[in-house]
Amino acid sequence: MTVELVERTKRKRATYVGGLEQFGIKLADAAKIFRHKFATGCNPAKDRPGSVVIQGDVKFEVVDLIKSEFKSKIKPSQIKFVEGGSKADADDDDDDDDDDDDSDE
């Protein structure tokens, strides 16, 4: 199971929780639990099949909730964080690598 924080636009973030179906948890049921606990928008993700998207940065809180709500199905060792990022961050890293290559010549 994975938990990923993704920057959507400007300062807005979304938390994606993936892999719940592998543990026999229906996405709609998980989304309902998350929606009520965090009092925010939460639905099965259309752009990432098999994931639930939660509005906002709740990556640590969602892990605690999963540990308490689904403790009989998911072990804490089965929860992995995935580093999210913005496209701008990836572009900046590529530019730095190109500059280093030019200086070596």
Stockholm file with secondary structure:
# STOCKHOLM 1.0

chainA/1-105         MTVELVERTKRKRATYVGGLEQFGIKLADAAKIFRHKFATGCNPAKDRPGSVVIQGDVKFEVVDLIKSEFKSKIKPSQIKFVEGGSKADADDDDDDDDDDDDSDE
#=GR chainA/1-105 SS CEEEEEECSTTCEEEEEECGGGGTCCHHHHHHHHHHHHTSCEEECSSSTTEEEEESSCHHHHHHHHHHHSTTTCCGGGCEEECCCCHHHHHHHHHHHHHHHHHHC
#=GC SS_cons         CEEEEEECSTTCEEEEEECGGGGTCCHHHHHHHHHHHHTSCEEECSSSTTEEEEESSCHHHHHHHHHHHSTTTCCGGGCEEECCCCHHHHHHHHHHHHHHHHHHC
//
